Amino acid sequence: MIERTKMDHKILTILLIVFTVITGCSSSVWADQEQKVINPLTGIETDPNWLSYPPFIIPYTKFPDKFRSSAGLSFAPWVFEMYSGDGESRPMALFYGSIPESTTGVTPYIGSVSSAVLGLESLRKQYMAVLITAGNPDLVKKAGISNLETWYGESGSEKYPDLPVQRFIEIMEKWKKRLGSPDTEGISLPFSAAIPEGSRSGKTLFIRYAVFNQILWEFDEADGLYHRSQNSVSDPNPVKDIDVLNNQQITAQNVILLFADHSLIEDGVNFTVNFNYVKKNPALIFRDGLCYQAFWTTKAEEYEIQNQKLRPIRFFEADGDAFHLKPGKSWVHVVQINNPVYEIAEPTGNQTEDGSGHWKVPYISVKPNEKNLNPVP
């Protein structure tokens, strides 16, 4: 009888162990499933902890040449590249849902950090973001800017400083306490891996800001990404734009030409850009090696009215249906409405050729164009 009791006890112990292992595994699997949260600005999975922080916009400088290559741009879900005058352009990286990481052994950082341009405040509002800059020109300060964090580097006196990621996290913590967590459902954008209909070939996009600032995006069928190259004062030919944190060429799933209203200010030289309460402006969207004519809006709808908050830029088709971006990162070039764009025979050539799939923006003009040009001829 005693032997049987011992035997029953052993069996019960084994069953308890098996049950614990099984339930433990089930709990672990369930926990992993709960961690699968979608970033509303990329449509791909991310660590949900980072989604509780506000979005941050950080302007980069790439001029002069010594400030290349950049660090962290390949980790930004969105980058808005805006013309800053004198042939230069400035990428504005929007970080949300993740932070830059290093695979090259260097301590991760963001840089080189630059100043804001007129119009960036208008863009910042749409994402209810915090802006981190290395100081700002008087005309930008005079126009007004909110949710601003100034970073002059560890020494406190650098013109184009690098921002260590650890410092960035400290800034994120501070602003999370001030602003709280964003409404992820409210800022969510539509994404789909399915290829939309109504496309034209879109293999490359060549943008000429100046002789020393020409940018080429090339679609690679092998990885389904657009790869970024850029020339410089020291090298007239576009070379791969590398992120020093991973030694990889900067890529994007979506490359977008965003046609926005540029307005000259009182001095007749400088200009600003409006992103707020836009009902309908054109856009060209490149994804999957294809080019789509679409539209973008930031008009106030039911969400804005009820919550008194702005939402990100949304894209839609000619019939009013939402345009679905490809899940992943997006790089936006902001240009004046009716700025010329057409197809050329070769990726960086001059000869026009409809249907080639090689697109070119021949120059950047901030002055309003009186001609009623369609972005796609």
RODO-2510 file (C-alpha; in nm, 4 decimals, decimal comma):
residues 377
     n   res          X          Y          Z
     1     m     0,0000     0,0000     0,0000
     2     i     0,2843     0,2311     0,0930
     3     e     0,4674     0,1425    -0,2299
     4     r     0,1566     0,2238    -0,4320
     5     t     0,1184     0,5578    -0,2596
     6     k     0,4784     0,6429    -0,3413
     7     m     0,4163     0,5391    -0,7000
     8     d     0,1038     0,7564    -0,7246
     9     h     0,2991     1,0467    -0,5780
    10     k     0,5728     1,0079    -0,8397
    11     i     0,3189     0,9962    -1,1199
    12     l     0,1449     1,3064    -0,9854
    13     t     0,4779     1,4873    -0,9596
    14     i     0,5650     1,3991    -1,3200
    15     l     0,2235     1,5171    -1,4400
    16     l     0,2654     1,8444    -1,2538
    17     i     0,6049     1,9002    -1,4123
    18     v     0,4690     1,8242    -1,7603
    19     f     0,1727     2,0552    -1,6991
    20     t     0,4024     2,3337    -1,5812
    21     v     0,6256     2,2996    -1,8857
    22     i     0,3303     2,2951    -2,1239
    23     t     0,1543     2,5910    -1,9662
    24     g     0,4841     2,7739    -1,9382
    25     c     0,5495     2,7257    -2,3070
    26     s     0,1941     2,8308    -2,3869
    27     s     0,2352     3,1438    -2,1779
    28     s     0,5615     3,2207    -2,3532
    29     v     0,4034     3,1769    -2,6951
    30     w     0,1096     3,3936    -2,5915
    31     a     0,3474     3,6596    -2,4610
    32     d     0,5360     3,6570    -2,7905
    33     q     0,2086     3,6956    -2,9771
    34     e     0,1177     3,9939    -2,7633
    35     q     0,4504     4,1578    -2,8561
    36     k     0,3648     4,1543    -3,2256
    37     v     0,2530     4,5150    -3,2582
    38     i     0,2379     4,7017    -3,5883
    39     n     0,4047     5,0407    -3,6239
    40     p     0,1234     5,2656    -3,7584
    41     l     0,3716     5,4625    -3,9724
    42     t     0,5375     5,1617    -4,1397
    43     g     0,2878     4,8765    -4,1336
    44     i     0,5517     4,6362    -3,9979
    45     e     0,6072     4,4785    -3,6566
    46     t     0,7989     4,6677    -3,3915
    47     d     0,8698     4,6749    -3,0193
    48     p     0,5516     4,8186    -2,8626
    49     n     0,7521     4,9985    -2,5945
    50     w     0,8902     5,2477    -2,8471
    51     l     0,5405     5,3308    -2,9730
    52     s     0,4602     5,4938    -2,6384
    53     y     0,6993     5,7814    -2,7127
    54     p     0,6083     6,0809    -2,9296
    55     p     0,7458     6,1003    -3,2842
    56     f     1,0663     6,3011    -3,3222
    57     i     1,1846     6,4931    -3,6292
    58     i     1,5570     6,5576    -3,6657
    59     p     1,7036     6,7569    -3,9587
    60     y     2,0307     6,6302    -4,1055
    61     t     2,3005     6,8139    -4,2947
    62     k     2,4963     6,6560    -4,5794
    63     f     2,6921     6,9691    -4,6677
    64     p     2,9815     7,0204    -4,6843
    65     d     3,1046     6,6799    -4,7961
    66     k     3,2825     6,6055    -4,4676
    67     f     2,9422     6,5453    -4,3013
    68     r     2,8843     6,2353    -4,5121
    69     s     2,8120     5,9568    -4,4532
    70     s     2,5188     6,0085    -4,2177
    71     a     2,4247     5,7987    -3,9166
    72     g     2,0751     5,6719    -3,8408
    73     l     1,8848     5,7754    -4,1531
    74     s     1,8198     5,4137    -4,2509
    75     f     1,6374     5,3600    -3,9188
    76     a     1,3847     5,6420    -3,9646
    77     p     1,0368     5,5227    -4,0747
    78     w     0,9907     5,8459    -4,2721
    79     v     1,2354     6,0976    -4,4147
    80     f     1,1202     6,4244    -4,5691
    81     e     1,3855     6,5830    -4,7882
    82     m     1,3255     6,9546    -4,8359
    83     y     1,5062     7,2118    -5,0461
    84     s     1,6974     7,4503    -4,8208
    85     g     1,8276     7,6961    -5,0798
    86     d     2,1539     7,7480    -5,2703
    87     g     2,1223     7,4035    -5,4267
    88     e     2,1269     7,2177    -5,0975
    89     s     1,8586     6,9847    -4,9644
    90     r     1,8031     6,8726    -4,6075
    91     p     1,6678     6,5326    -4,4983
    92     m     1,4277     6,5567    -4,2040
    93     a     1,4203     6,2174    -4,0330
    94     l     1,1043     6,1213    -3,8462
    95     f     1,1812     5,8623    -3,5778
    96     y     0,8931     5,6674    -3,4289
    97     g     0,8597     5,3112    -3,3055
    98     s     1,2312     5,2328    -3,3107
    99     i     1,5741     5,3841    -3,2505
   100     p     1,8992     5,3616    -3,4484
   101     e     2,1196     5,0640    -3,3666
   102     s     2,4784     4,9898    -3,4613
   103     t     2,6087     4,6721    -3,6214
   104     t     2,9524     4,8138    -3,6995
   105     g     3,0923     4,8413    -3,3485
   106     v     3,0530     5,2184    -3,3190
   107     t     2,8430     5,3618    -3,0390
   108     p     2,5075     5,4401    -3,2079
   109     y     2,4368     5,8052    -3,2801
   110     i     2,2259     6,0318    -3,5014
   111     g     2,3934     6,2878    -3,7180
   112     s     2,4997     6,5240    -3,8318
   113     v     2,2151     6,7251    -3,6760
   114     s     2,1245     7,0494    -3,8522
   115     s     1,8824     7,3408    -3,8110
   116     a     1,5191     7,3681    -3,9135
   117     v     1,3961     7,5347    -4,2307
   118     l     1,0804     7,7369    -4,2804
   119     g     0,7913     7,4968    -4,3307
   120     l     0,9273     7,2314    -4,0979
   121     e     0,7022     7,3561    -3,8185
   122     s     0,4034     7,3000    -4,0476
   123     l     0,5211     6,9431    -4,1071
   124     r     0,5927     6,8844    -3,7371
   125     k     0,2344     6,9704    -3,6467
   126     q     0,0932     6,6968    -3,8711
   127     y     0,2782     6,4320    -3,6715
   128     m     0,2458     6,6020    -3,3299
   129     a     0,6195     6,5497    -3,3134
   130     v     0,9069     6,6892    -3,1130
   131     l     1,1740     6,8707    -3,3123
   132     i     1,5431     6,8303    -3,2271
   133     t     1,7746     7,0816    -3,3982
   134     a     2,1219     7,2297    -3,3614
   135     g     1,9882     7,5838    -3,3266
   136     n     1,7766     7,7699    -3,5816
   137     p     1,8046     8,0819    -3,8018
   138     d     1,6311     8,3974    -3,6820
   139     l     1,3713     8,3795    -3,9605
   140     v     1,2698     8,0307    -3,8401
   141     k     1,2487     8,1490    -3,4795
   142     k     1,0461     8,4530    -3,5854
   143     a     0,7959     8,2335    -3,7721
   144     g     0,7403     8,0340    -3,4538
   145     i     0,8252     7,6797    -3,3594
   146     s     0,6921     7,4487    -3,0860
   147     n     0,7981     7,1277    -2,9103
   148     l     1,1603     7,2223    -2,9695
   149     e     1,4670     7,0555    -2,8206
   150     t     1,8007     7,2179    -2,9026
   151     w     2,1150     7,0066    -2,9144
   152     y     2,4581     7,1663    -2,9548
   153     g     2,6558     6,8488    -2,8923
   154     e     2,8355     6,7261    -2,5834
   155     s     3,0580     7,0363    -2,5860
   156     g     2,7571     7,2659    -2,6192
   157     s     2,9054     7,4613    -2,9102
   158     e     2,9040     7,2345    -3,2173
   159     k     2,7496     7,3603    -3,5412
   160     y     2,6479     7,0206    -3,6821
   161     p     2,6695     6,7863    -3,3823
   162     d     2,6128     6,4158    -3,3515
   163     l     2,3421     6,3052    -3,1088
   164     p     2,4300     5,9870    -2,9176
   165     v     2,1351     5,7483    -2,9114
   166     q     2,1599     5,7274    -2,5325
   167     r     2,1111     6,1044    -2,5149
   168     f     1,8255     6,0706    -2,7614
   169     i     1,6535     5,8201    -2,5318
   170     e     1,6882     6,0630    -2,2401
   171     i     1,5240     6,3349    -2,4508
   172     m     1,2491     6,0912    -2,5494
   173     e     1,1780     6,0171    -2,1830
   174     k     1,1538     6,3858    -2,1008
   175     w     0,9066     6,4627    -2,3780
   176     k     0,6990     6,1539    -2,3099
   177     k     0,6334     6,2933    -1,9623
   178     r     0,5302     6,6269    -2,1155
   179     l     0,3192     6,5074    -2,4065
   180     g     0,2130     6,1571    -2,3115
   181     s     0,1799     5,8702    -2,5565
   182     p     0,0420     5,9230    -2,9086
   183     d    -0,2840     5,7759    -3,0326
   184     t    -0,1485     5,4934    -3,2476
   185     e    -0,4880     5,4237    -3,4023
   186     g    -0,5368     5,7889    -3,4924
   187     i    -0,2015     5,8204    -3,6714
   188     s    -0,2257     5,4841    -3,8486
   189     l    -0,1713     5,4788    -4,2261
   190     p    -0,2896     5,2118    -4,4731
   191     f    -0,0242     4,9667    -4,5954
   192     s    -0,0455     4,6595    -4,8131
   193     a     0,2036     4,4219    -4,9713
   194     a    -0,0415     4,3772    -5,2601
   195     i     0,0632     4,5783    -5,5644
   196     p    -0,1958     4,8468    -5,6530
   197     e    -0,3358     4,8758    -6,0023
   198     g    -0,2974     5,1721    -6,2358
   199     s     0,0802     5,1971    -6,2451
   200     r     0,3490     5,3003    -6,4888
   201     s     0,7069     5,1790    -6,4843
   202     g     0,9086     5,3426    -6,2070
   203     k     1,2564     5,1902    -6,2055
   204     t     1,4528     5,5029    -6,1129
   205     l     1,4032     5,8579    -5,9889
   206     f     1,6719     6,1202    -6,0539
   207     i     1,6429     6,4554    -5,8747
   208     r     1,8707     6,7453    -5,9648
   209     y     1,8834     7,0032    -5,6855
   210     a     2,2104     7,1452    -5,8203
   211     v     2,5193     7,0312    -6,0096
   212     f     2,6747     6,9241    -5,6776
   213     n     2,3526     6,7793    -5,5344
   214     q     2,1955     6,5129    -5,7539
   215     i     2,0127     6,2177    -5,6028
   216     l     1,9379     5,8882    -5,7717
   217     w     1,6958     5,6231    -5,6479
   218     e     1,7252     5,2828    -5,8198
   219     f     1,4859     4,9918    -5,7744
   220     d     1,6428     4,6523    -5,7128
   221     e     1,4163     4,3603    -5,8018
   222     a     1,6255     4,1282    -5,5825
   223     d     1,5265     4,2955    -5,2559
   224     g     1,2254     4,5016    -5,3693
   225     l     1,3815     4,8247    -5,2410
   226     y     1,4827     5,1603    -5,3828
   227     h     1,8511     5,2357    -5,3199
   228     r     1,9756     5,5920    -5,2683
   229     s     2,2862     5,7442    -5,4265
   230     q     2,4036     6,1049    -5,4208
   231     n     2,6834     6,3043    -5,5788
   232     s     2,8831     6,5816    -5,4131
   233     v     3,1184     6,8716    -5,4691
   234     s     3,4142     6,6335    -5,4638
   235     d     3,2545     6,3631    -5,6810
   236     p     3,0203     6,4589    -5,9695
   237     n     2,8925     6,1017    -6,0047
   238     p     2,6244     5,9654    -5,7703
   239     v     2,7732     5,7205    -5,5210
   240     k     2,5998     5,4911    -5,2735
   241     d     2,4625     5,6798    -4,9725
   242     i     2,5825     5,4712    -4,6784
   243     d     2,4592     5,4686    -4,3191
   244     v     2,7693     5,4379    -4,0987
   245     l     2,5755     5,2472    -3,8325
   246     n     2,5365     4,9409    -4,0545
   247     n     2,7586     5,0146    -4,3577
   248     q     2,4541     4,9577    -4,5778
   249     q     2,3206     5,1731    -4,8585
   250     i     2,0158     5,3721    -4,7550
   251     t     1,6990     5,2163    -4,8952
   252     a     1,3235     5,2684    -4,8859
   253     q     1,0163     5,0689    -4,9798
   254     n     0,8367     5,3868    -5,0902
   255     v     0,9884     5,6923    -5,2590
   256     i     0,7462     5,9807    -5,2928
   257     l     0,7426     6,3104    -5,4802
   258     l     0,5157     6,5311    -5,2715
   259     f     0,3948     6,8421    -5,4520
   260     a     0,3297     7,1110    -5,1896
   261     d     0,2584     7,4829    -5,1868
   262     h     0,5801     7,6853    -5,1523
   263     s     0,5403     8,0548    -5,0727
   264     l     0,8045     8,3256    -5,0843
   265     i     0,8206     8,5318    -4,7633
   266     e     0,8559     8,9098    -4,7423
   267     d     1,2245     8,9209    -4,8379
   268     g     1,1387     8,7614    -5,1747
   269     v     1,4244     8,5133    -5,1404
   270     n     1,3400     8,2712    -4,8613
   271     f     1,0286     8,0559    -4,8708
   272     t     0,8047     7,8399    -4,6569
   273     v     0,6052     7,5252    -4,7271
   274     n     0,2508     7,4506    -4,6153
   275     f     0,1468     7,1005    -4,5052
   276     n    -0,1558     7,1918    -4,2924
   277     y    -0,5228     7,1528    -4,3922
   278     v    -0,4388     7,0634    -4,7518
   279     k    -0,7486     6,9356    -4,9284
   280     k    -0,5889     6,7777    -5,2349
   281     n    -0,2396     6,8047    -5,3816
   282     p    -0,0686     6,5710    -5,6291
   283     a     0,1981     6,3128    -5,5516
   284     l     0,4013     6,0549    -5,7403
   285     i     0,4547     5,7350    -5,5451
   286     f     0,7239     5,4837    -5,6377
   287     r     0,6929     5,1309    -5,4981
   288     d     0,7764     4,7844    -5,6333
   289     g     0,9520     4,9320    -5,9374
   290     l     0,6301     5,1084    -6,0387
   291     c     0,5138     5,4692    -6,0436
   292     y     0,1686     5,5808    -5,9351
   293     q    -0,0025     5,9144    -5,9750
   294     a    -0,1842     5,9839    -5,6501
   295     f    -0,2883     6,2677    -5,4238
   296     w    -0,2247     6,3652    -5,0631
   297     t    -0,4285     6,5442    -4,8010
   298     t    -0,4190     6,6734    -4,4460
   299     k    -0,7720     6,8119    -4,4401
   300     a    -0,9622     6,8021    -4,1143
   301     e    -1,2004     6,5073    -4,0994
   302     e    -1,4065     6,3452    -3,8249
   303     y    -1,1000     6,2397    -3,6232
   304     e    -0,9487     6,5884    -3,6224
   305     i    -1,2781     6,7513    -3,5304
   306     q    -1,3566     6,5140    -3,2459
   307     n    -1,0064     6,4916    -3,0986
   308     q    -0,8674     6,8338    -3,1862
   309     k    -0,5529     6,6677    -3,3182
   310     l    -0,3841     6,6595    -3,6556
   311     r    -0,2950     6,3383    -3,8387
   312     p    -0,0107     6,2374    -4,0723
   313     i    -0,0182     6,3001    -4,4444
   314     r    -0,2559     6,0540    -4,6137
   315     f    -0,2504     5,9396    -4,9753
   316     f    -0,5452     5,8554    -5,1967
   317     e    -0,6257     5,7628    -5,5553
   318     a    -0,8162     5,9653    -5,8144
   319     d    -1,1447     5,7957    -5,7177
   320     g    -1,0974     5,8915    -5,3528
   321     d    -0,9970     5,5465    -5,2246
   322     a    -0,6975     5,5298    -4,9929
   323     f    -0,3649     5,4533    -5,1588
   324     h    -0,1825     5,1744    -4,9758
   325     l     0,1887     5,2207    -4,9333
   326     k     0,4208     4,9218    -4,9276
   327     p     0,4958     4,8149    -4,5676
   328     g     0,8281     4,9612    -4,4637
   329     k     1,0122     5,2916    -4,4826
   330     s     0,9186     5,5939    -4,6922
   331     w     1,1393     5,8739    -4,8251
   332     v     0,9619     6,1903    -4,9415
   333     h     1,1032     6,4630    -5,1655
   334     v     0,9020     6,7823    -5,1166
   335     v     0,8794     6,9965    -5,4315
   336     q     0,6746     7,2913    -5,5519
   337     i     0,3414     7,2222    -5,7225
   338     n     0,3935     7,2012    -6,1007
   339     n     0,7675     7,1507    -6,0638
   340     p     0,8617     6,9668    -6,3864
   341     v     0,9078     6,5896    -6,3814
   342     y     0,9261     6,3559    -6,6793
   343     e     1,0733     6,0293    -6,8052
   344     i     1,4205     6,0074    -6,9586
   345     a     1,5937     5,7414    -7,1666
   346     e     1,8655     5,6605    -6,9102
   347     p     1,8702     5,6838    -6,5266
   348     t     2,0805     6,0032    -6,5189
   349     g     2,0430     6,1294    -6,8757
   350     n     1,8746     6,4288    -7,0366
   351     q     1,6911     6,2834    -7,3371
   352     t     1,3194     6,2412    -7,2709
   353     e     1,1510     5,9081    -7,3408
   354     d     0,7975     5,8284    -7,2335
   355     g     0,7514     5,4822    -7,0891
   356     s     1,1168     5,4269    -7,0002
   357     g     1,0476     5,4053    -6,6270
   358     h     1,3383     5,6431    -6,5576
   359     w     1,1993     5,9596    -6,4004
   360     k     1,3747     6,2943    -6,3622
   361     v     1,3162     6,6190    -6,1744
   362     p     1,5420     6,8459    -6,3839
   363     y     1,5549     7,1363    -6,1397
   364     i     1,3953     7,2663    -5,8223
   365     s     1,1895     7,5848    -5,8323
   366     v     1,0233     7,7321    -5,5247
   367     k     0,8417     8,0004    -5,7213
   368     p     0,4790     7,9274    -5,8095
   369     n     0,4461     7,7985    -6,1652
   370     e     0,1568     7,9636    -6,3461
   371     k     0,1333     7,6745    -6,5911
   372     n    -0,1247     7,4153    -6,4970
   373     l     0,1100     7,1216    -6,5422
   374     n     0,0147     6,7699    -6,4503
   375     p     0,2967     6,5958    -6,2543
   376     v     0,2760     6,3106    -6,5036
   377     p     0,2636     6,4475    -6,8633
***
